[in-house]
Amino acid sequence: MADSLEDDLSCPVCCEIYQDPQLLSCGHTFCSQCLQKHWTVNTRTCPVCRRVSLQEPVANLALRNTSETYQKEKERQKKESGSEVRCSQHGEKVKFLCKTDEEVICSKCRKESHKSHRVQLLRWTARQHKDRTKVALCPAESILDSLQNGTAQECKVVKYIEYQAKQTEKKMKKEFEKLHQFLREEEEAMRAALREEKEEKKGKLEGWIEQEIVSLSDQLMENYGYIPWVQGRLSDSQLSSGSLINVAKHVGNLRFRVWEKMKDLCPYYPVVLDPNSAHVSVSDDLVCVSRSGPKSYSPSPLHSNTNLLVLGSEAQNSSVSCWDVEVGDSNHWTLGVCRRSVAERNITQPLTPQNGFWGLCRNGNCYNALGSAPGWLMRHPETMRVKLVKYHDMNNWRFYWMLKFLDASSKSEIACIRDIALESDLVPFLIPEDRNAPLRIVPVNVNMTKENKFSFFEKHMHMLHLYVIGFLVVLWVLMVMRSSHH
């Protein structure tokens, strides 16, 4: 019946479903395009009965609507049949899922080879899979929502970076303004000194010139006769280079002399603290930390713990590193070094050598190295010196770190930790445990003058000493081996 209906709705010329059907006066209908092509060869004749059509063809609206409806239904059925999965054995549409064999089957397969298996309708399987997929996608949807709403951790970090950049720019501007102000004042002072010398030397000569003019004018008025001009002139010694501006005094080594004066304004700190690692107050110059006071830097969103540990910004990996920490009258603090890898993980854990922490802890009158028994001191230092030294163990021919803690004023040793393996870089850390007692890194005196230049041997004397000892030992071993062969 479908074939008969399609025949009735097909054009006699192109044999396809009618497209914009046109009715002739003879009663036959054709596609508009097919009729126009036929009339270009056979003028106004019917392609079926060959009658001449004197009247203009009219649109067959009923046939056009029927043809369009049939065409749409045909395309729909074609699409559905193309999307169906059919059984390769029986050619029927698959409707079931065999859960025993984990394969899709048709009705005949279910009755024959899968009769005793666990079988489920395919639409129920699809629904279950849809539910599981929806549950699995919930975390992804939540992450997507947080990213779009700006509440995700990454969005918080982006905002924090923007905040950090603005705060850092303000502090940089403030520091440079101090330098600019100092340079402006220094420039004005030097220019004032130059003007003072100019006025002094210029005024001295101008005064002498005026005095001589008056004296000579008086003598000429009294008609005392000829007076040699050289008699009242300044001698050559009086008009020496000392009468001129001392340019070398004002310009010579000007930048170096200004830099020397800037040293008090620009202190150097061997350790600078990392505000990204701190959950306590860090000063603007990044050298002082305390539990109280305003926080110049807000806590980083990357850290979830709230420990009081503050890290140094750089690893201390030179052969000898030394820095002083002003502890004042604080009775509770911890100073030391830790592995960079431990610091970057930011995991709250016991501060022990096994976990990568080496340091000295004060708890009231007790002092103890981390991981060891406490001891007592009669005199409490106000400034602690932390010294990290790389040394060579002659017993196993390996290098180690040695960490010392000293009273900076008396140079007396309080604790010494040896045999720290050279596995990774060590970074300083501070823990202020008293609420109103800050810990501050002490600046060091840096002199960049010619008297303070050190030779290579003076800078690396301890390393050269080790190399010389090693060379002598190797030489001795070679001599012993050679004598034994003889």
C-alpha positions as CSV (number, residue, x, y, z in Angstrom):
1,M,0.0,0.0,0.0
2,A,2.9,2.3,0.7
3,D,4.3,1.7,-2.7
4,S,0.9,2.4,-4.3
5,L,0.6,5.7,-2.4
6,E,4.1,6.7,-3.4
7,D,3.2,6.0,-7.1
8,D,0.2,8.3,-6.8
9,L,2.4,11.1,-5.3
10,S,5.1,10.8,-7.9
11,C,5.6,13.0,-10.9
12,P,5.2,11.2,-14.3
13,V,8.3,13.0,-15.7
14,C,10.9,12.6,-12.9
15,C,9.2,9.7,-11.0
16,E,10.0,11.4,-7.7
17,I,7.6,12.8,-5.0
18,Y,6.0,16.0,-6.3
19,Q,7.9,19.2,-5.8
20,D,5.6,22.3,-6.1
21,P,3.0,20.3,-8.3
22,Q,1.3,22.3,-11.2
23,L,-2.1,21.2,-12.6
24,L,-2.8,21.6,-16.4
25,S,-6.2,22.1,-18.0
26,C,-6.1,18.5,-19.3
27,G,-6.1,17.3,-15.7
28,H,-2.5,16.0,-15.4
29,T,-0.1,17.2,-12.8
30,F,3.7,17.7,-12.9
31,C,6.5,19.2,-10.9
32,S,6.9,22.9,-11.7
33,Q,10.5,22.4,-12.7
34,C,9.8,19.3,-14.8
35,L,7.0,21.2,-16.6
36,Q,9.2,24.2,-17.4
37,K,12.0,21.9,-18.8
38,H,9.5,20.1,-21.0
39,W,8.1,23.3,-22.4
40,T,11.5,24.6,-23.4
41,V,11.5,21.8,-26.0
42,N,7.8,21.1,-26.6
43,T,5.8,24.3,-26.5
44,R,3.0,24.2,-24.0
45,T,2.1,20.5,-24.5
46,C,1.2,18.0,-21.9
47,P,4.0,15.5,-21.3
48,V,1.4,12.7,-21.0
49,C,-1.5,13.3,-23.4
50,R,0.3,15.8,-25.7
51,R,-2.6,18.3,-25.6
52,V,-1.8,21.9,-25.9
53,S,-2.5,23.8,-22.7
54,L,-3.8,27.2,-23.6
55,Q,-4.3,28.2,-19.9
56,E,-1.6,28.8,-17.4
57,P,-1.0,25.9,-15.0
58,V,-2.3,26.3,-11.4
59,A,-0.8,25.1,-8.2
60,N,-2.2,21.9,-6.9
61,L,-2.3,22.8,-3.2
62,A,-3.9,19.6,-1.9
63,L,-1.4,17.4,-3.7
64,R,1.5,19.6,-2.6
65,N,0.5,19.3,1.1
66,T,0.0,15.6,0.8
67,S,3.4,15.1,-0.9
68,E,5.2,17.2,1.7
69,T,3.6,15.2,4.6
70,Y,4.4,11.9,3.0
71,Q,8.0,13.0,2.3
72,K,8.6,14.0,6.0
73,E,7.1,10.8,7.3
74,K,9.3,8.8,4.9
75,E,12.4,10.6,6.1
76,R,11.5,10.1,9.7
77,Q,11.1,6.3,9.2
78,K,14.3,6.2,7.3
79,K,16.1,7.9,10.2
80,E,14.6,5.6,12.8
81,S,15.4,2.5,10.8
82,G,19.0,3.7,10.3
83,S,19.5,4.2,14.1
84,E,18.1,0.9,15.1
85,V,20.5,-1.9,16.0
86,R,19.4,-5.2,14.6
87,C,20.5,-8.7,15.5
88,S,23.2,-10.0,13.1
89,Q,21.7,-13.5,13.4
90,H,18.0,-13.0,13.1
91,G,17.8,-9.4,11.7
92,E,15.4,-8.3,14.3
93,K,15.6,-5.2,16.4
94,V,17.6,-5.7,19.6
95,K,15.5,-5.0,22.7
96,F,17.2,-6.8,25.6
97,L,20.6,-6.9,27.4
98,C,21.9,-10.3,28.5
99,K,23.6,-9.4,31.8
100,T,25.1,-12.9,31.9
101,D,27.0,-12.5,28.6
102,E,27.0,-8.7,28.6
103,E,25.6,-8.4,25.1
104,V,22.5,-7.0,23.4
105,I,20.0,-9.6,22.0
106,C,16.7,-9.7,20.1
107,S,13.5,-11.6,21.1
108,K,14.5,-14.8,19.3
109,C,18.0,-14.8,20.9
110,R,16.3,-14.6,24.3
111,K,14.1,-17.6,23.6
112,E,16.8,-19.7,22.1
113,S,20.4,-19.2,23.2
114,H,19.8,-16.9,26.3
115,K,16.8,-18.6,27.7
116,S,18.3,-19.3,31.2
117,H,20.3,-16.1,31.4
118,R,19.6,-12.9,33.3
119,V,18.0,-10.7,30.7
120,Q,16.8,-7.1,31.1
121,L,15.0,-4.7,28.8
122,L,17.5,-2.4,27.0
123,R,15.6,0.7,27.8
124,W,16.0,-0.1,31.6
125,T,19.7,-0.6,31.0
126,A,19.9,2.8,29.3
127,R,18.1,4.4,32.1
128,Q,20.4,2.9,34.7
129,H,23.4,3.9,32.7
130,K,22.0,7.4,32.4
131,D,21.6,7.6,36.2
132,R,25.1,6.3,36.9
133,T,26.5,8.8,34.3
134,K,24.6,11.6,36.0
135,V,26.0,10.7,39.4
136,A,29.5,10.4,37.9
137,L,29.2,13.9,36.3
138,C,28.1,15.6,39.6
139,P,31.6,16.4,40.7
140,A,32.5,17.8,37.2
141,E,29.3,19.9,37.3
142,S,30.2,21.2,40.7
143,I,33.7,22.1,39.5
144,L,32.2,23.8,36.4
145,D,29.8,25.8,38.6
146,S,32.6,26.9,40.9
147,L,34.8,27.9,38.0
148,Q,32.0,29.9,36.4
149,N,30.9,31.5,39.7
150,G,34.5,32.4,40.7
151,T,34.4,30.3,43.9
152,A,36.9,27.6,42.8
153,Q,40.4,27.5,44.3
154,E,42.0,28.5,41.0
155,C,39.8,31.6,40.9
156,K,40.7,32.5,44.5
157,V,44.4,32.1,43.6
158,V,43.9,34.4,40.5
159,K,42.3,37.1,42.8
160,Y,45.1,36.6,45.3
161,I,47.7,37.1,42.7
162,E,46.1,40.4,41.7
163,Y,46.0,41.4,45.3
164,Q,49.6,40.5,45.8
165,A,50.7,42.4,42.7
166,K,48.9,45.6,43.9
167,Q,50.3,45.3,47.5
168,T,53.8,44.6,46.2
169,E,53.7,47.5,43.8
170,K,52.7,49.8,46.7
171,K,55.6,48.6,48.8
172,M,58.0,48.9,45.9
173,K,56.8,52.5,45.3
174,K,57.2,53.3,48.9
175,E,60.8,52.0,49.1
176,F,61.8,53.7,45.9
177,E,60.3,57.0,47.2
178,K,62.6,56.7,50.2
179,L,65.6,56.3,47.9
180,H,64.4,59.2,45.7
181,Q,63.9,61.4,48.7
182,F,67.4,60.6,50.0
183,L,69.0,61.3,46.6
184,R,67.1,64.6,46.3
185,E,68.3,65.7,49.7
186,E,71.9,64.5,49.0
187,E,71.9,66.3,45.6
188,E,70.7,69.5,47.3
189,A,73.4,69.2,50.0
190,M,76.1,68.7,47.4
191,R,74.9,71.6,45.3
192,A,74.8,73.8,48.4
193,A,78.4,72.9,49.2
194,L,79.4,73.8,45.6
195,R,77.6,77.1,45.8
196,E,79.2,77.9,49.2
197,E,82.7,77.2,47.7
198,K,81.9,79.3,44.7
199,E,80.7,82.2,46.7
200,E,83.7,82.0,49.1
201,K,86.4,81.9,46.3
202,K,84.6,84.3,44.0
203,G,83.9,86.7,46.9
204,K,87.5,86.6,48.0
205,L,88.8,87.6,44.5
206,E,86.0,90.1,43.9
207,G,86.8,91.8,47.3
208,W,90.5,92.0,46.4
209,I,89.7,93.5,43.0
210,E,87.4,96.1,44.5
211,Q,90.0,97.0,47.1
212,E,92.7,97.4,44.5
213,I,90.5,99.6,42.3
214,V,89.8,101.9,45.2
215,S,93.5,102.0,46.1
216,L,94.8,102.7,42.6
217,S,92.1,105.3,42.0
218,D,93.1,107.2,45.1
219,Q,96.8,107.1,44.1
220,L,96.0,108.4,40.6
221,M,93.9,111.2,42.0
222,E,96.8,112.4,44.2
223,N,99.1,112.4,41.2
224,Y,101.9,110.4,42.8
225,G,103.4,109.5,39.5
226,Y,103.9,106.3,37.8
227,I,103.0,103.2,39.8
228,P,104.1,99.8,38.4
229,W,101.0,97.6,37.8
230,V,102.6,94.6,39.2
231,Q,103.2,96.2,42.5
232,G,99.7,95.6,43.8
233,R,98.8,92.4,41.9
234,L,98.3,89.1,43.5
235,S,101.4,86.9,43.3
236,D,101.3,83.7,41.2
237,S,101.2,81.6,44.3
238,Q,98.1,83.4,45.4
239,L,96.4,82.7,42.0
240,S,97.2,79.0,42.0
241,S,94.7,76.2,41.2
242,G,93.5,76.5,44.8
243,S,91.8,79.7,43.8
244,L,89.5,77.6,41.5
245,I,86.6,75.3,42.3
246,N,87.8,71.9,43.6
247,V,85.9,69.9,41.0
248,A,87.4,66.6,42.1
249,K,86.1,67.1,45.6
250,H,82.5,67.6,44.3
251,V,82.4,65.1,41.4
252,G,85.1,62.5,42.1
253,N,83.6,59.1,43.1
254,L,80.3,60.9,43.6
255,R,78.1,57.9,43.2
256,F,80.3,55.8,45.4
257,R,80.3,58.4,48.2
258,V,76.5,58.7,47.9
259,W,76.2,54.9,48.1
260,E,78.3,54.8,51.2
261,K,75.9,57.2,52.8
262,M,73.0,55.1,51.7
263,K,74.2,52.0,53.5
264,D,72.4,53.1,56.7
265,L,69.2,53.7,54.6
266,C,69.6,50.4,52.8
267,P,70.5,47.6,55.2
268,Y,71.3,44.1,54.0
269,Y,69.6,41.1,55.5
270,P,71.2,37.6,55.0
271,V,67.7,36.0,55.3
272,V,64.5,37.4,53.9
273,L,61.2,35.8,54.9
274,D,58.7,34.4,52.5
275,P,55.2,35.9,53.2
276,N,53.5,33.2,51.1
277,S,54.5,30.6,53.8
278,A,53.3,32.7,56.7
279,H,50.0,32.6,58.7
280,V,51.3,35.2,61.1
281,S,52.3,38.9,60.8
282,V,55.3,39.6,58.6
283,S,56.7,43.1,58.4
284,D,56.8,45.1,55.2
285,D,60.6,44.6,54.9
286,L,60.1,40.8,55.3
287,V,62.6,40.5,58.2
288,C,60.3,40.5,61.3
289,V,57.6,38.1,62.3
290,S,55.2,38.0,65.2
291,R,51.9,36.5,66.2
292,S,50.3,39.9,67.0
293,G,50.1,43.1,65.0
294,P,48.6,43.8,61.6
295,K,49.2,41.4,58.8
296,S,50.9,43.2,56.0
297,Y,50.4,40.2,53.8
298,S,47.1,38.2,53.9
299,P,47.4,34.4,54.2
300,S,47.9,32.5,50.9
301,P,44.8,30.6,49.7
302,L,47.1,27.7,48.8
303,H,47.8,26.8,52.4
304,S,45.1,25.2,54.5
305,N,47.0,24.7,57.8
306,T,47.5,27.4,60.4
307,N,50.9,26.7,61.8
308,L,53.2,29.5,63.0
309,L,56.2,28.4,60.9
310,V,57.6,31.1,58.6
311,L,60.2,30.1,56.0
312,G,63.1,32.0,54.5
313,S,62.7,32.9,50.8
314,E,66.0,31.4,49.7
315,A,67.9,28.2,50.4
316,Q,71.2,28.5,52.3
317,N,73.5,26.3,50.1
318,S,76.8,28.1,50.3
319,S,79.7,26.5,52.2
320,V,79.2,28.7,55.2
321,S,75.9,30.6,55.9
322,C,75.3,32.7,59.0
323,W,72.4,34.9,60.2
324,D,71.4,36.4,63.5
325,V,67.9,36.4,64.9
326,E,66.9,38.9,67.6
327,V,64.6,37.0,70.0
328,G,64.5,39.7,72.7
329,D,62.8,38.7,75.9
330,S,60.7,36.0,74.2
331,N,60.5,32.8,76.2
332,H,59.1,30.5,73.5
333,W,60.5,30.3,70.0
334,T,62.0,27.8,67.5
335,L,64.7,28.5,65.0
336,G,66.4,26.3,62.5
337,V,66.5,24.9,58.9
338,C,64.3,22.4,57.0
339,R,64.3,20.7,53.7
340,R,62.8,22.7,50.8
341,S,60.7,19.7,49.7
342,V,59.2,19.5,53.2
343,A,58.5,23.3,53.2
344,E,56.8,23.1,49.8
345,R,54.5,20.3,50.8
346,N,53.2,22.5,53.7
347,I,52.1,19.5,55.8
348,T,51.6,19.9,59.5
349,Q,53.8,17.3,61.2
350,P,56.2,17.0,64.1
351,L,59.3,19.1,63.8
352,T,61.9,16.3,64.0
353,P,65.0,15.5,62.0
354,Q,63.2,12.4,60.6
355,N,60.6,14.8,59.0
356,G,63.3,17.1,57.7
357,F,63.5,19.8,60.5
358,W,66.7,20.7,62.4
359,G,66.6,23.5,65.0
360,L,66.7,24.8,68.5
361,C,63.6,25.3,70.6
362,R,63.2,27.4,73.7
363,N,60.4,26.7,76.1
364,G,60.8,28.9,79.2
365,N,64.1,28.1,80.7
366,C,64.6,24.9,78.7
367,Y,66.5,24.7,75.5
368,N,66.6,21.7,73.3
369,A,67.6,20.7,69.8
370,L,64.7,19.3,67.9
371,G,64.4,15.6,68.6
372,S,66.7,15.6,71.6
373,A,66.4,16.0,75.4
374,P,66.1,19.5,76.8
375,G,68.8,21.4,78.7
376,W,69.1,24.6,80.7
377,L,71.0,27.9,80.3
378,M,71.9,30.3,83.1
379,R,72.0,33.3,80.8
380,H,69.4,33.8,78.1
381,P,70.7,35.4,74.9
382,E,68.8,38.2,73.3
383,T,70.2,37.5,69.8
384,M,70.7,34.0,68.5
385,R,73.3,33.3,65.8
386,V,72.5,30.4,63.4
387,K,75.5,29.1,61.5
388,L,75.2,26.4,58.8
389,V,78.5,24.9,57.7
390,K,79.4,22.3,55.1
391,Y,82.1,20.0,56.3
392,H,83.9,16.8,55.2
393,D,83.8,13.7,57.3
394,M,87.2,12.0,57.0
395,N,85.8,8.7,58.3
396,N,83.5,8.0,55.4
397,W,84.7,10.6,52.9
398,R,81.3,12.4,52.6
399,F,80.2,16.0,53.0
400,Y,77.6,16.9,55.6
401,W,75.9,20.0,57.0
402,M,76.6,21.1,60.6
403,L,74.2,23.5,62.3
404,K,75.3,25.6,65.2
405,F,73.4,27.9,67.5
406,L,75.4,30.5,69.4
407,D,74.9,33.5,71.7
408,A,75.6,36.4,69.2
409,S,77.0,38.7,71.9
410,S,79.3,36.2,73.8
411,K,79.9,33.9,70.8
412,S,79.4,30.9,73.2
413,E,77.9,27.8,71.6
414,I,74.5,26.6,72.8
415,A,73.9,23.6,70.5
416,C,75.5,21.8,67.6
417,I,73.7,19.4,65.2
418,R,76.0,17.4,63.0
419,D,75.7,14.9,60.1
420,I,72.8,16.5,58.2
421,A,72.9,14.8,54.8
422,L,73.3,16.9,51.6
423,E,70.1,15.6,50.0
424,S,68.4,18.8,49.1
425,D,68.6,22.6,49.8
426,L,68.0,23.8,53.4
427,V,65.8,26.9,54.0
428,P,65.7,28.8,57.3
429,F,62.5,28.8,59.4
430,L,61.3,30.8,62.4
431,I,58.4,30.1,64.8
432,P,57.3,33.0,67.1
433,E,55.4,31.3,69.9
434,D,55.0,34.3,72.3
435,R,52.1,36.5,71.2
436,N,53.8,39.8,72.0
437,A,57.4,39.0,71.3
438,P,58.5,39.3,67.6
439,L,61.5,37.6,66.0
440,R,63.6,39.8,63.8
441,I,66.5,39.1,61.4
442,V,69.5,41.3,62.2
443,P,71.1,43.2,59.3
444,V,74.8,42.7,58.5
445,N,77.4,45.3,57.8
446,V,78.4,45.2,54.1
447,N,81.5,47.2,53.1
448,M,82.3,47.5,49.5
449,T,85.6,49.3,49.8
450,K,89.0,48.4,48.4
451,E,90.3,47.4,51.9
452,N,87.7,44.7,52.2
453,K,88.6,42.7,49.1
454,F,89.4,39.1,49.9
455,S,91.5,36.8,47.8
456,F,90.2,33.5,46.6
457,F,92.3,31.6,49.2
458,E,91.0,33.7,52.0
459,K,87.4,33.1,50.9
460,H,87.8,29.4,50.4
461,M,90.5,28.5,52.9
462,H,88.5,25.8,54.6
463,M,87.7,24.1,51.3
464,L,91.4,24.4,50.2
465,H,92.4,22.8,53.5
466,L,90.2,19.8,52.8
467,Y,91.5,19.4,49.2
468,V,95.1,19.6,50.4
469,I,94.5,16.9,53.0
470,G,92.7,14.7,50.5
471,F,95.5,15.1,48.0
472,L,98.2,14.2,50.6
473,V,96.1,11.1,51.6
474,V,95.8,9.9,48.0
475,L,99.6,10.5,47.5
476,W,100.4,8.5,50.6
477,V,98.2,5.6,49.5
478,L,99.9,5.6,46.1
479,M,103.3,5.5,47.7
480,V,102.3,2.6,50.0
481,M,100.9,0.6,47.0
482,R,104.1,1.3,45.0
483,S,106.4,0.2,47.9
484,S,104.3,-3.0,48.4
485,H,104.8,-3.9,44.8
486,H,108.5,-3.5,45.1
